[in-house]
Amino acid sequence: MGKLYRNILLIIITTLLLPSCITNKQKLYLQDTNVVYPSVPFEEYKLCVNDEIIYYLMTSDEETQALFNGSQGGASSVQSNNAMTYQIHNDGCVDLPTLGKINIVGKTLKEAERILTSEFKKIIFDAEVKISLSNNYFYIQGDGGKGQFYLYRENLNIFQALAMAGDISNTGDKKHIKIIRQGSDGLDHVKTFDLRSESIIGSEYYYIKPNDVIYIPTNSNSFFRIDSFTSFVSFVVTPLSLIIMAVSLFNN
């Protein structure tokens, strides 16, 4: 019977260990891999179709300022947290009360502020406009936590973003990370990259943009979520103990 137990254990270990092995090479960040991504200069975010902005008008005339900032008009506006948001439509324009359609797609927030300020100065001589992005969030799904997270600064990088969600588990596939990123045309584009490569720093995948969806697949070498020797031993010993117990009772 002892030989039978040894054979059972050998079969289980041989069957499970090979497909379940997750090595350090699969788990570690910033490796010198064969994958090299070109470095690209950091660019400020440029407004896209379907983005939603919030504007705030400043002027010495408090009554006029209150009137515009409290306005509820505009077919493209919706109520959100007591502030009006205005969507950029397919034609690249926002439809603002009094001003009408203003094209701001492809502009940075600062550039859009200058455009709106210039338009408001036509009717309010000392007008100044500040703009913020309402949909300033990114999302994480898969083997690295999940949820919606506020993009609190423009140069937030991929590692900081993942840390906000609790980082990727050992069973996560760092070699095939996907980002669903919105283009200036409002369409989503899927980008796949190897997060283990040290050349990820400064690449097009390094900085997170508004509306990014980061997806972390499960490593194909992860069998029954076995990501360490300890979890493997636990996985094998428990059912093996039950088998041995059942055989012993049957023989008795």
PAPAFI-620229 format. One record per atom (N, C-alpha, C): residue in one letter; x, y, z. Coordinates in pm, whole numbers, plus 50000, padded with zeros to 5 digits. Last residue first. Layout:
AXYZ
...
# end
This chain:
N490264990150600
N489904985250733
N488524978850734
N490194998750343
N490964986650369
N490664980850507
F488695021850375
F488145011150291
F488864997850321
L490345037350532
L489055033050587
L488495021350509
S492435040950347
S492685034350475
S491405029150536
V491165055250143
V491725041850114
V491935034150243
A490505078850281
A489435070550225
A489935056450198
M493045088450347
M492095085250453
M491005075850403
I494075092750093
I494735083150181
I493775078750292
I492305112950006
I492415100249932
I493005089450022
L492815133350190
L491475127450184
L491505113950114
S495465138550128
S495135133850262
S493765127150264
L495125148649871
L495865136349889
L495575130250025
P493755172849909
P493045161549847
P493765148349866
T495965185750066
T494585184350112
T493835173050044
V498345185549912
V498255178150038
V496815175750080
V497955202449688
V498205188149670
V497895180349797
F497515228149791
F496575222849692
F496705207549680
S499745231449954
S498415231450014
S497395225049921
V501725231349757
V501715220949859
V500345219849923
F500975254949618
F500985242149549
F500905230649650
S501335274549808
S499965272149762
S499865258849688
T504145271849831
T503275269749946
T501845266649903
F505095278649581
F505285264949628
F504355261949745
S502635298449399
S503815297049483
S503925282449528
D500305299349264
D501315309149226
D502565308449312
I497485285349147
I498715281649218
I499835290849173
R494965287349034
R495475298749112
R496695295049194
F494705265048872
F493945265648998
F494505276149092
F497645274348731
F496675263348735
F496015263348871
S499105296248527
S498525295548661
S497425285148660
N499905299548274
N500635289548353
N500105288248496
S498465320748181
S498055307448135
S498775296348210
N497555346248404
N498645338948342
N498185324848304
T494745366248329
T495365356348417
T496425348648339
P495065401048221
P494595387248208
P495295378148309
I494125432148304
I495195422848335
I494655408648324
Y493385462748150
Y492945448848171
Y494145439848192
I492425495148195
I493585486248204
I493065472248236
V491125520548018
V490705508248085
V491895498748079
D491145556048030
D491875543548006
D491235532148084
N489935580048093
N489085569648031
N489845556847998
P492935598948074
P491535598048112
P490795587648028
K495965578848077
K495135589748024
K493695588148073
I499125571748217
I497695568748209
I496945581048163
Y502265565148070
Y501385574548139
Y499915571148112
Y503295542547925
Y503735545848061
Y502755554748136
Y502895536547666
Y502065529447762
Y502305534047906
E504765549347516
E503375553747501
E502435547247602
S507545551347753
S506895547047629
S505465552447622
G508665557247997
G508785567347892
G508135563447761
I509155523948066
I509295537648120
I509515547348005
I509415501147926
I508045506347939
I508085520747990
S511885490647937
S511685501247838
S510265506647839
E511765469348103
E512165482048163
E511985493748066
S509005447548080
S510125453848013
S510475467348077
R506685438848196
R507945434748258
R509145442048200
L504495445048047
L504795453748159
L506115450348226
D504065445047720
D504725436847820
D505175445947935
F500825453147571
F502245455247597
F502735446347710
T498295463847347
T498825453047430
T500335455047449
K495495484347305
K496955483647298
K497435472947395
V492625492347129
V493235482947224
V494735482247199
H490675521647119
H491725513947056
H492395505147161
D487515536847063
D488415529847152
D489425521547072
L486805569746934
L486785555246922
L487805548947016
G487115596946937
G486115591447027
G486025576347022
D489185607046799
D487935605246724
D486815599646810
S491315605546964
S490705618846948
S489385618146872
G490735573847135
G491435582847045
G490705596147033
Q490985557247444
Q490145564947352
Q490995574147266
R492175524747506
R492415539247513
R491615546347405
I492675497847693
I491685502947598
I491725518147612
I495515479147732
I494895491947764
I493905495247653
K496695448447865
K495955455647761
K495445468947817
I499505427747910
I498615437947964
I497945445347847
H501095403947884
H500035407347787
H499015416947848
K502855399648089
K503395400147953
K502355405047852
K501655396148328
K502275409248305
K502785410848162
D499005380548429
D499905379448313
D500465393148278
G498685371048771
G498395380248661
G499435379148550
T499435356848986
T498835349248876
T498465358148758
N500305375149169
N501305366749105
N500755358548988
S498365405349103
S498675393349178
S499715385049102
I499235439549075
I498865427149006
I499255415249093
D497925465149305
D498945458549223
D498425445349165
G495915480049416
G496465469049494
G497505460749422
A495135502149284
A494175491049285
A494695479049363
M497315518249303
M496065523449358
M495015512349368
A499165503949157
A499305504149303
A498025509249368
L498395510348899
L498175496748947
L498265495949099
A499265537348894
A497855533948874
A497535520048927
Q501995534748926
Q501225541749030
Q499745538349018
F502545521648686
F502845515048813
F502085521548928
I501775540248489
I501105527348496
I501345520348629
N501665574248626
N502185563448542
N501505550148572
L500365606548589
L500285594148665
L500745582548577
N500365632748492
N501485623848460
N501525611448550
E498105645748592
E498175642548450
E499275632648417
R496395633548884
R497405642048820
R497635636948679
Y494255617948951
Y494465630149030
Y495595638948976
L491905601548830
L493225604948775
L493625618448835
Y490185579249034
Y490335593148991
Y491765595748946
F489005547648925
F489945555349004
F490115569348946
Q486965519248954
Q487145532348891
Q488005540948983
G487995484348949
G487325496248999
G487605508448915
K489955456849068
K489065462948973
K488435475249035
G492925435849068
G491885443849130
G490945449349025
G494225422048873
G494965432548942
G494015441649018
D493125405748674
D493905399948783
D494755410248855
G490345427248586
G491145415248570
G491915411348694
Q490525463048540
Q489775450548542
Q490755438848533
I490335497248608
I491155485248610
I490245473148622
Y490175530148471
Y489515518248520
Y490455506348512
F490235565748539
F490695553948468
F490125541648538
Y488825598848491
Y488965586248564
Y489635575748476
N487455624448433
N488885622948457
N489165610548544
N485155636748318
N485395622248308
N486865618848328
S485465664448342
S484545657348430
S484825642448432
L488155685848351
L487605674248281
L486735666348378
S487855721548365
S488285708648420
S487585697548344
I488815754948301
I488145742748255
I488715730648330
K488165789548343
K488905777848386
K488105765448348
V488315821448193
V487645808448204
V488635797748249
E487535855448230
E488585845248235
E487865831948261
A486525887848113
A486235873648136
A487515865148139
D486295914648083
D487355909548172
D487175894648202
F484135919447903
F485475924447871
F486585918247956
I481955899247759
I482345903247895
I483825907047890
I481755893947490
I480555899047558
I480845903647702
K484235886447414
K483445893647315
K482185899647378
K485185870547613
K485605884547614
K484855892947510
F484285845247539
F483545852447642
F483925867247645
E486255838547350
E484855839647309
E484045847547411
S488575838047509
S488485847147395
S487045849247351
T487895817147682
T488115830647735
T487985840947623
L487835795747504
L486585800047567
L486725814047626
I490595795247433
I489555796647331
I488265801747393
R491845791147679
R492125803547604
R491055805947497
E490845765947744
E490565777447831
E490775790547755
A492005750647546
A490555752147546
A490135763947634
E494665751947630
E494295757647500
E492795760047493
K494425738347873
K494865752347872
K494495759247740
L493655712947786
L492755720747871
L493135735547871
T494465709847435
T494715707347576
T493735715747658
K492375698947160
K493055709547235
K493375704647377
G490825680547035
G492245680547001
G493035691247073
V487945701747028
V488525688347021
V489985689046977
I486635725647032
I487795724447122
I488425710447116
N484475748246894
N485285736546864
N486525736146953
I481355757147012
I482765760847013
I483575748146991
K478075768646967
K479035758046942
K480465763546934
G477075793247213
G476755783747105
G477865773447089
L477125813147406
L478205812447307
L477855803547188
T474655808447547
T475015821747497
T476075820947385
P475795776947663
P474795787647668
P475385801047624
L477615756547426
L477535763947552
L476445774447548
D478435727347303
D477365737147283
D477115744247414
V481575718347169
V480675718747284
V479645729647257
C482685699646879
C482225711846947
C481495708847077
G483275678546716
G484385684546789
G483995696646872
D481225665046606
D481775675746524
D482915683246594
N480445648246811
N481205642546699
N481815653146607
H480865668847110
H480125660647015
H481025656046899
I481665669947440
I482205673047307
I481565663447208
Q479335680547691
Q479975670047612
Q480505675247479
Y479555696247995
Y479215698047854
Y480035688147771
T478095698848317
T479105693148229
T478615694148086
M477585719248596
M477155715748462
M478315710048383
A477405707348929
A478125714848826
A477645710048690
N476265690749114
N475925704949120
N476705713449021
N477015665149022
N477635670849142
N477475685949149
S475675672148719
S476615662948783
S477315669948898
Q473375674648457
Q473675678348594
Q474605668048655
V474475681948124
V473785673548219
V474215677648359
S474225696647795
S474665696647933
S473825687148017
S473415701247540
S474445691047559
S474905690047704
A471615721747536
A471105708347509
A472135697647538
G471455747247766
G472345739747677
G471895725547658
G471225759648109
G470845758247969
G471825749847890
Q471645766248364
Q471225752548342
Q470895750048196
S474125786448522
S473215784048411
S472905769348396
G475905794548708
G474745787348758
G473755783748649
N477755808348568
N478215796148636
N477045788048692
F476235829948473
F476805820248380
F477195807248450
L475425842748715
L474455839148612
L474995828348520
A477745848048853
A476785838748911
A475785833848807
Q478825866948673
Q479555854648703
Q478615844048759
T476965887348690
T477165880248562
T477865866948585
E477365894348957
E476045890048912
E476145882248781
E480035902248968
E479605890449042
E478245885148996
D482225913248756
D480785914748774
D480235902048838
S484765904348712
S484565913548825
S483085915948854
T484795868848648
T484685882648605
T484465891448728
M485095835848536
M485475845748637
M485415859648576
L483445805248484
L483695818748436
L484015828048551
Y484305772548439
Y483975782448542
Y484405796048491
Y483195741748293
Y483895754648285
Y483415763748398
I483835708248243
I483155717648332
I483905730848319
I483395683947979
I484135694348050
I483205702048145
E483745651947858
E482825661447921
E483625671448002
D484355635147545
D484815640547672
D483765650347725
N483365630147291
N482675623647405
N483245627747540
V486485635547137
V485035634347121
V484495625947237
C489025648847358
C488515639547258
C487005640747246
L491775670047438
L490355666847447
L489875658547329
K494895657947533
K494125665747439
K492675660847435
Y497275659947794
Y496085653547739
Y495335663147647
E500665667147705
E499455670047781
E498245663747712
E503105642147653
E502235652547600
E501035654647692
F506455631247669
F505175632747738
F504395644347677
P507955615147386
P507855626447479
P506485627147542
V508735580247394
V507985591247332
V507885602647432
S510875553147321
S510505563947412
S509785574947334
P509865520847207
P510495533947184
P509995544247284
Y510425490847384
Y509455500747336
Y510155514147316
V511485458747340
V511965472447363
V510975482147301
V511765426347449
V510805436347402
V511305450247440
N513545410847576
N513745412447431
N512805422947373
T514295427547892
T513675417447806
T514005420047660
D515315433948175
D515955436248046
D515455425447951
Q512505443848378
Q513535434548334
Q514145439148202
L510425456348534
L511635463348493
L512795453848461
Y509035431148761
Y508985443148678
Y510385447448634
L508465395448769
L509205407348807
L509045418848708
K507065372748670
K506455381148772
K507135394648792
Q508435357548492
Q507065360948456
Q506465371248551
K510785353748627
K510845360848499
K509455365148455
N510025337648837
N510305351648864
N510335359848736
T507365315648714
T508735319048749
T508875333948779
I505015293548791
I505125307648754
I506475312448805
C503805262248712
C505005269448754
C505005283648701
S501865245448630
S501535254848737
S502685263748776
P502435225748453
P501665237048402
P501435247848504
L504145209548636
L504605214848509
L503785226648459
L502605201548862
L503735210748877
L504145217248746
L500595182848799
L500245196548837
L501425206348833
T501765158548728
T500675164148647
T500475178948674
T503635153648930
T504085154748790
T503045161648704
I501935151949153
I502965162349146
I503415164549002
I500345129549083
I499725142749109
I500755153949095
I502275109049061
I501415112648947
I500835126548964
L503325108349321
L504195111449208
L503385115849087
L501085100449473
L501715113449497
L502575117649378
I500665074749366
I499615084949357
I500215098849372
N503085062349440
N502745063849298
N501675074449277
R502885062849718
R503985069949652
R503695072349504
Y500635046649755
Y500605060649797
Y501685068749726
L501675022249659
L500525028549593
L500445043349627
K503625016749846
K504035019349709
K502935026149632
G502045011550066
G502925023050068
G503375026949930
M500834987850000
M500005000050000
M500865012750000
# end
